Amino acid sequence: MVKKGQTSMILIVLMIVIFMAIGIFIVISSLKTEYEDYNNLYAHNILLSTLRRTTGHGGYCDTISSTISCAYMTSYRNCGGVTCRNLSMEIVPKLIDTIIKEDFEYCMIIEPDNWTVMGGDRIVFGPRCDTVLRKSQRWTANERILQEGANLNIQMIITKD
């Protein structure tokens, strides 16, 4: 027969093991979440910093977001003697390369909200977008530029090298 003291001791040890397992689970899950949340926040900050930056040109190309909008909606317009599309292709990659950490790669995709109205044109920035899109561990930020005629969806995808 098991004595009352032995049963109590077994229950106490069992409770300690259960609490330790719960504690270890919470610590491990919180470490992974912080890392994931940090990289998601980093992707959003890169995207917002890029879109809000001024270009030094006025009018249709005052900010990066207005330049991207002009490049998509009216690519024939000029900003400082260069078309909107060429200006965006020149400025955006240089800016992102100065902002992003060295051990990250990026891909920025701009496409219309309504493909049937605007067609299937897509603007892509990033030196190795194909590699970034193939990686399984990646972080994505989404923004929208509200424009008259068509809204543009912007997606910034980052991965670690």
C-alpha positions in Angstrom: 0.0 0.0 0.0 1.1 3.5 -0.8 1.1 5.8 2.1 -0.6 9.2 2.2 2.8 11.0 2.4 4.1 9.2 -0.8 1.0 10.1 -2.8 1.3 13.8 -1.8 5.0 13.8 -2.7 4.2 12.3 -6.2 1.5 14.9 -6.8 3.9 17.7 -5.8 6.6 16.4 -8.1 4.1 16.1 -10.9 2.8 19.6 -10.4 6.4 20.9 -10.5 7.1 19.1 -13.7 3.9 20.5 -15.3 4.7 24.1 -14.2 8.3 23.8 -15.6 7.0 22.5 -18.9 4.5 25.4 -19.2 7.3 27.9 -18.3 9.7 26.4 -20.9 7.0 26.5 -23.5 6.2 30.2 -22.8 9.8 31.2 -22.9 10.5 29.4 -26.2 7.4 30.8 -27.9 8.0 34.3 -26.7 11.6 34.3 -28.1 10.3 33.3 -31.6 7.5 35.8 -31.5 9.8 38.7 -30.7 12.1 37.8 -33.6 9.2 37.5 -36.0 7.5 40.7 -34.8 10.8 42.6 -35.1 11.3 41.6 -38.7 7.7 42.4 -39.6 8.1 45.8 -38.0 11.4 46.3 -39.8 9.8 45.5 -43.2 7.0 48.0 -42.5 9.4 50.7 -41.4 11.5 50.3 -44.6 8.4 50.6 -46.7 7.0 53.6 -45.0 10.4 55.4 -44.8 10.7 54.8 -48.5 7.3 56.0 -49.5 7.4 59.2 -47.4 10.8 60.3 -48.5 10.9 63.5 -50.7 12.7 63.3 -54.0 13.7 66.9 -54.5 11.5 67.2 -57.5 8.2 69.0 -57.3 4.8 68.5 -58.7 4.0 64.9 -59.6 7.3 63.6 -58.2 7.4 65.4 -54.8 7.6 62.2 -52.7 8.5 58.6 -53.6 4.9 57.5 -53.3 3.8 60.3 -55.7 6.6 59.3 -58.1 5.5 55.7 -58.0 2.0 56.7 -58.6 3.0 58.9 -61.5 5.2 56.0 -62.8 2.2 53.7 -62.8 -0.7 56.0 -63.8 1.1 58.5 -66.1 4.5 57.1 -66.9 5.0 59.6 -69.8 5.0 62.7 -67.5 8.4 64.3 -66.8 9.9 65.2 -63.5 13.1 67.2 -63.9 13.6 66.1 -67.5 13.1 62.4 -66.8 9.9 60.4 -67.1 8.2 59.4 -63.8 8.9 55.7 -64.4 12.7 56.2 -65.1 13.0 58.5 -62.1 11.3 55.9 -59.9 13.6 53.1 -61.3 16.6 55.3 -60.5 15.6 56.7 -57.0 13.8 53.8 -55.3 16.5 51.1 -55.4 19.2 53.5 -54.3 17.1 54.7 -51.4 16.2 51.2 -50.2 19.9 50.1 -50.5 20.9 52.9 -48.2 18.2 52.1 -45.6 18.2 48.2 -45.5 20.6 46.3 -43.4 23.4 44.5 -45.3 22.2 41.0 -44.4 18.7 41.5 -45.8 17.5 41.3 -49.4 14.3 42.9 -50.6 11.6 42.9 -53.3 9.1 45.7 -53.8 6.0 45.0 -55.9 3.6 47.7 -57.1 0.4 46.6 -58.8 -3.1 48.0 -59.2 -6.0 47.2 -57.0 -8.2 46.6 -60.0 -6.4 44.7 -62.7 -9.3 44.7 -65.2 -9.2 48.5 -65.4 -5.4 49.1 -65.4 -4.2 46.0 -67.1 -1.6 43.6 -65.9 1.4 45.9 -65.6 3.5 45.5 -62.5 6.5 47.5 -61.3 9.1 45.6 -59.4 12.1 46.9 -57.5 14.9 44.8 -56.1 18.1 43.3 -57.5 17.2 39.7 -56.7 13.4 39.5 -56.5 13.3 35.9 -57.8 15.5 34.8 -54.9 13.5 36.7 -52.3 10.2 35.3 -53.5 11.5 31.7 -53.4 12.7 31.8 -49.8 10.4 30.3 -47.2 11.3 32.6 -44.4 10.3 36.1 -45.4 8.5 39.1 -43.9 6.0 41.2 -45.8 4.7 44.7 -45.4 1.7 46.0 -47.4 0.6 49.5 -48.1 -1.8 51.2 -50.5 -1.5 54.4 -52.4 -4.9 55.9 -52.9 -5.1 57.5 -56.4 -7.9 58.8 -58.5 -8.6 56.2 -61.1 -6.9 53.2 -59.5 -5.5 52.4 -56.1 -2.0 50.9 -56.0 -1.0 48.0 -53.7 2.6 48.1 -52.6 4.2 45.0 -51.1 7.7 45.0 -49.6 9.1 41.6 -49.0 12.4 41.1 -47.1 14.5 38.0 -46.3 17.7 37.4 -44.6 20.7 36.5 -46.7 
